[in-house]
Amino acid sequence: MTDLEFLDQAEKLLLAVERNCDRINDTGDADVDSQRTGGMVTLTFPNRSQIIINLQKPLHEVWMAAKSGGYHYRFDGAVWQDTKGAGEFFDRLSQDAAQQSGTPLRFKA
């Protein structure tokens, strides 16, 4: 994957996260604040816990930090997969966001 291909796919991922937050806030009782600064999106929940998603451009990875731990993802041509085989990005984000918010939440690509 070239740098430009990585940036294109990573931008799509960050945009999807932001749009999911908008959808969640518009259609339910959840309150997920999303703030973007360059290649980083910070999700903040009412209990002040956070999930931070940021781009690691030199490694062509997306990193996510949540209460459950830190995760590294690489694009496999179809989806963002955990580098240690722990699954797909949006599945992990959904699990962590639901746990941290106390409300079932679903993020999707």
Secondary structure, DSSP 8 states (H G I E B T S, - for coil): --HHHHHHHHHHHHHHHHHHHHHHHHHSS---EEEEETTEEEEE-TTS-EEEEEEEGGGTEEEEEETTEEEEEEE-SSSEEETTS--BHHHHHHHHHHHHHTS------
